[in-house]
Amino acid sequence: MKAYVFPGQGSQFVGMGKDLYEQNEEAKALFEKANDILGFRITDLMFNGTEEDLRQTKVTQPAVFLCSVIPALVNPDVKPDMTAGHSLGEFSALVVAGALSFEDGVKLVSQRAQAMQKACEINPSTMAAIIGLPDEKVEELCAQVTEGVVVPANYNCPGQIVISGENEAIQAACAKMTEAGAKRALPLKVGGAFHSPLMEPARAELAQAIEKTEIHAPKCPVYQNVDAMPHTDPAEIKQNLVAQLTAPVRWTKSVQNMVADGADTFIECGPGAVLQGMIKRISKEVNAQSLA
């Protein structure tokens, strides 16, 4: 069975999507439709902008979304048995599974990016990658930090968790992780504490937008970040999509559940190959590749 998976923020690069835009008329039409919806030419920034341009959350998230869904939508061979996306990638997974229209996906991703940007400005905060400690140890050490909010945010694969929180709390947590034997405790270049309680203002704002958006029953199960379980009920999908902003991304468990449910081939749609690396560390038996 084939599982199609979609990356989140961080996999962007200048020039992404340009070949597809120039070589495929159907893809070009979708990119242009996105330019109209967003109210600015995101394609100019993606194809010819600077890394700094692409690093703005309001640009990054729609750009990664477009470069994930458009190649899948214009490829007639893409017939997923199941889909999943990492953080932002969950919106891509819902579009390709038919639960969300392309247009509504662009709008929601844009609103999500802007709401997250605002939340970042309210609470100075960041994230850090912790390499080489068991999940339980990372959870335990986060709970011991007294300098502020810090929580596990992304359970990426065994031995790799990203934590999220207030700046001082992240520094304190990184020190504790290193003392406890982490191979690395690496602060990330992000502007906020995604997937933590500090994203509550963004969650509240996005909840209103999601509530007004029509979500259909998908043509295949979508494994959602919040509980790592397969979902096909539109009301549940909406609820999980809202909760996702302040809850951790349970990627390890999502992949394990997809494998248990029969997935033997994982196809990553989007820029980069970050998810393939994670998937290979989660399950040695499966085949992980990029969308051709």
C-alpha positions as CSV (number, residue, x, y, z in Angstrom):
1,M,0.0,0.0,0.0
2,K,1.2,3.5,-0.8
3,A,1.3,6.3,1.8
4,Y,1.8,9.8,0.4
5,V,3.5,12.1,2.9
6,F,4.0,15.9,2.9
7,P,6.7,18.0,4.6
8,G,6.4,21.1,6.8
9,Q,8.2,24.4,7.1
10,G,12.0,24.2,6.8
11,S,12.2,22.3,3.5
12,Q,12.0,25.4,1.3
13,F,14.7,26.5,-1.1
14,V,15.0,29.2,-3.8
15,G,13.9,28.0,-7.2
16,M,11.5,25.3,-5.9
17,G,8.6,24.6,-8.3
18,K,10.1,26.6,-11.2
19,D,10.6,23.6,-13.5
20,L,7.1,22.3,-12.9
21,Y,5.6,25.8,-13.5
22,E,7.5,26.1,-16.8
23,Q,6.9,22.6,-18.1
24,N,3.3,21.8,-17.1
25,E,0.4,24.0,-18.1
26,E,-2.0,22.5,-15.5
27,A,0.6,23.2,-12.7
28,K,1.2,26.8,-14.0
29,A,-2.6,27.5,-13.8
30,L,-2.7,26.3,-10.2
31,F,0.4,28.4,-9.3
32,E,-1.3,31.4,-10.9
33,K,-4.5,30.7,-9.0
34,A,-2.6,30.7,-5.8
35,N,-1.0,34.1,-6.7
36,D,-4.5,35.5,-7.1
37,I,-5.8,34.1,-3.8
38,L,-2.8,35.3,-1.8
39,G,-2.9,38.8,-3.4
40,F,0.8,38.8,-4.2
41,R,3.0,36.8,-6.6
42,I,4.5,34.2,-4.4
43,T,5.9,32.5,-7.5
44,D,8.3,35.4,-8.0
45,L,9.6,34.9,-4.5
46,M,9.8,31.1,-4.8
47,F,11.6,31.1,-8.2
48,N,13.8,34.2,-8.0
49,G,13.6,35.6,-4.5
50,T,16.2,35.4,-1.7
51,E,16.5,32.9,1.1
52,E,15.5,35.8,3.4
53,D,12.3,36.3,1.3
54,L,11.4,32.6,1.7
55,R,12.1,32.5,5.4
56,Q,9.2,34.8,6.2
57,T,6.5,32.6,7.7
58,K,3.7,34.2,5.5
59,V,5.8,33.1,2.4
60,T,7.3,29.9,3.6
61,Q,4.2,28.1,4.5
62,P,2.2,28.7,1.3
63,A,5.3,28.1,-0.8
64,V,6.0,24.7,0.8
65,F,2.3,23.9,0.5
66,L,2.2,24.7,-3.2
67,C,5.3,22.7,-4.0
68,S,3.8,19.7,-2.2
69,V,0.3,19.6,-3.5
70,I,0.7,20.8,-7.1
71,P,3.1,18.0,-8.2
72,A,0.7,15.5,-6.7
73,L,-2.5,17.0,-8.2
74,V,-1.2,17.2,-11.7
75,N,0.2,13.6,-11.6
76,P,-2.5,11.1,-12.7
77,D,-0.5,8.2,-11.1
78,V,-0.9,9.6,-7.6
79,K,-3.6,7.4,-6.0
80,P,-2.9,7.3,-2.3
81,D,-4.1,4.5,0.0
82,M,-3.4,6.9,2.9
83,T,-1.8,10.3,3.5
84,A,-0.1,12.2,6.3
85,G,1.7,15.5,6.6
86,H,4.2,16.8,9.1
87,S,2.8,20.0,10.8
88,L,2.0,22.3,7.8
89,G,2.1,19.2,5.6
90,E,-1.2,18.0,7.1
91,F,-3.0,20.7,4.9
92,S,-1.3,19.2,1.8
93,A,-2.3,15.7,2.9
94,L,-5.9,16.8,3.2
95,V,-5.9,18.4,-0.2
96,V,-4.4,15.4,-2.0
97,A,-6.8,13.1,-0.1
98,G,-9.7,15.2,-1.4
99,A,-10.9,16.5,2.0
100,L,-10.0,20.1,1.2
101,S,-10.2,22.0,-2.1
102,F,-7.0,23.5,-3.4
103,E,-8.4,27.0,-3.1
104,D,-9.4,26.5,0.5
105,G,-6.1,24.9,1.3
106,V,-4.2,28.0,0.0
107,K,-6.5,30.3,2.0
108,L,-6.2,28.3,5.3
109,V,-2.4,27.9,5.0
110,S,-2.0,31.6,4.4
111,Q,-4.3,32.4,7.4
112,R,-2.3,29.9,9.5
113,A,1.0,31.4,8.6
114,Q,-0.2,35.0,9.4
115,A,-1.8,33.8,12.7
116,M,1.4,32.0,13.7
117,Q,3.5,35.1,12.8
118,K,1.3,37.3,15.1
119,A,1.6,34.7,18.0
120,C,5.4,34.7,17.6
121,E,5.4,38.5,18.0
122,I,3.3,38.3,21.2
123,N,5.6,35.7,22.8
124,P,9.4,35.7,22.1
125,S,10.1,32.0,21.8
126,T,11.9,29.4,19.8
127,M,12.6,25.7,19.3
128,A,15.5,23.3,19.6
129,A,16.3,19.8,18.2
130,I,17.3,17.2,20.8
131,I,19.3,14.3,19.4
132,G,20.1,11.0,21.1
133,L,17.8,10.9,24.1
134,P,14.7,8.6,24.6
135,D,11.3,10.4,24.3
136,E,10.5,9.8,27.9
137,K,13.7,11.4,29.1
138,V,13.1,14.5,27.0
139,E,9.5,14.8,28.4
140,E,10.8,14.4,32.0
141,L,13.5,17.1,31.6
142,C,11.1,19.5,30.0
143,A,8.8,19.1,33.0
144,Q,11.7,20.0,35.3
145,V,12.4,23.4,33.7
146,T,11.2,26.3,35.9
147,E,12.3,29.2,33.6
148,G,9.1,29.2,31.6
149,V,7.1,27.1,29.1
150,V,8.9,24.3,27.3
151,V,7.3,21.2,25.8
152,P,8.1,18.4,23.3
153,A,6.8,19.7,20.0
154,N,7.8,17.2,17.2
155,Y,8.3,13.5,17.8
156,N,10.2,13.1,14.5
157,C,11.8,9.7,14.8
158,P,13.5,7.6,17.6
159,G,16.2,9.7,19.1
160,Q,15.1,13.0,17.6
161,I,12.6,15.3,19.3
162,V,12.1,19.0,18.8
163,I,11.2,21.0,21.9
164,S,9.4,24.3,21.8
165,G,9.1,27.2,24.3
166,E,10.1,30.5,25.7
167,N,13.7,31.6,25.0
168,E,15.1,31.2,28.5
169,A,13.2,27.9,29.1
170,I,14.7,26.5,25.8
171,Q,18.2,27.5,27.0
172,A,17.7,25.8,30.3
173,A,16.2,22.7,28.7
174,C,19.1,22.4,26.3
175,A,21.6,22.5,29.2
176,K,19.6,19.8,31.0
177,M,19.5,17.6,27.8
178,T,23.3,17.9,27.3
179,E,23.9,17.0,30.9
180,A,21.7,14.0,30.5
181,G,23.8,12.7,27.6
182,A,22.1,14.2,24.5
183,K,24.4,14.0,21.5
184,R,23.1,17.4,20.4
185,A,20.8,20.1,21.8
186,L,20.6,22.5,18.9
187,P,18.6,25.7,18.9
188,L,16.7,26.1,15.6
189,K,16.5,29.3,13.5
190,V,12.7,29.7,13.9
191,G,10.7,32.7,15.0
192,G,8.5,31.0,17.5
193,A,7.4,28.1,19.7
194,F,5.3,26.1,17.2
195,H,3.2,23.2,18.6
196,S,3.2,24.6,22.1
197,P,0.7,26.4,24.4
198,L,2.4,29.7,23.2
199,M,0.5,29.2,19.9
200,E,-2.9,29.6,21.6
201,P,-3.6,33.0,20.0
202,A,-3.0,31.5,16.6
203,R,-5.1,28.4,17.4
204,A,-8.0,30.6,18.4
205,E,-7.7,32.7,15.2
206,L,-7.3,29.7,12.9
207,A,-10.2,27.8,14.6
208,Q,-12.7,30.4,13.2
209,A,-11.3,30.1,9.7
210,I,-11.4,26.3,9.8
211,E,-14.9,26.3,11.2
212,K,-16.1,28.3,8.1
213,T,-14.3,26.0,5.6
214,E,-16.0,23.0,4.0
215,I,-14.2,19.7,4.7
216,H,-15.3,16.7,2.8
217,A,-14.9,13.0,3.6
218,P,-11.4,12.1,2.1
219,K,-11.1,9.4,-0.5
220,C,-8.5,7.7,1.8
221,P,-7.6,7.9,5.5
222,V,-5.6,10.9,6.7
223,Y,-3.3,10.2,9.6
224,Q,-3.4,13.4,11.7
225,N,-0.6,14.8,13.8
226,V,-2.5,15.2,17.0
227,D,-3.3,11.5,17.7
228,A,-1.4,9.7,14.9
229,M,-4.6,8.0,14.0
230,P,-6.4,7.6,10.6
231,H,-9.4,9.9,10.1
232,T,-12.1,10.2,7.5
233,D,-14.9,12.0,9.4
234,P,-14.9,15.7,8.4
235,A,-15.9,16.9,12.0
236,E,-13.0,15.0,13.5
237,I,-10.6,16.3,10.9
238,K,-11.6,19.9,11.6
239,Q,-11.2,19.4,15.4
240,N,-7.7,17.8,15.0
241,L,-6.6,20.5,12.5
242,V,-7.5,23.2,15.1
243,A,-5.8,21.3,18.0
244,Q,-2.6,20.8,15.9
245,L,-1.2,24.3,16.5
246,T,-0.8,23.9,20.2
247,A,-0.2,20.1,20.3
248,P,2.9,18.0,19.5
249,V,3.4,16.4,16.0
250,R,3.3,12.7,16.7
251,W,5.2,11.7,13.5
252,T,7.0,8.6,14.8
253,K,3.6,7.1,15.9
254,S,1.9,8.2,12.7
255,V,4.4,6.3,10.5
256,Q,4.3,3.3,12.8
257,N,0.5,3.2,12.6
258,M,0.6,3.5,8.8
259,V,3.0,0.6,8.6
260,A,0.8,-1.4,10.9
261,D,-2.1,-0.7,8.6
262,G,-0.3,-2.0,5.6
263,A,1.8,0.9,4.2
264,D,5.0,-0.6,2.6
265,T,5.9,2.4,0.3
266,F,6.1,6.0,1.4
267,I,6.2,8.7,-1.2
268,E,7.3,12.2,-0.1
269,C,5.7,15.0,-2.1
270,G,7.3,18.3,-1.7
271,P,10.7,20.1,-1.6
272,G,13.6,18.2,0.0
273,A,13.7,14.6,1.5
274,V,13.5,15.3,5.2
275,L,10.6,12.9,5.8
276,Q,12.3,10.0,4.0
277,G,15.2,10.2,6.4
278,M,12.8,10.1,9.4
279,I,10.7,7.3,7.9
280,K,13.8,5.1,7.3
281,R,14.8,5.6,11.0
282,I,11.3,4.7,12.1
283,S,10.9,1.6,10.0
284,K,13.7,-0.3,8.3
285,E,11.3,-2.5,6.2
286,V,9.6,0.1,4.2
287,N,10.5,1.8,0.9
288,A,10.7,5.6,1.1
289,Q,11.1,7.7,-2.0
290,S,10.3,11.1,-3.6
291,L,7.5,11.7,-6.0
292,A,9.0,11.2,-9.4
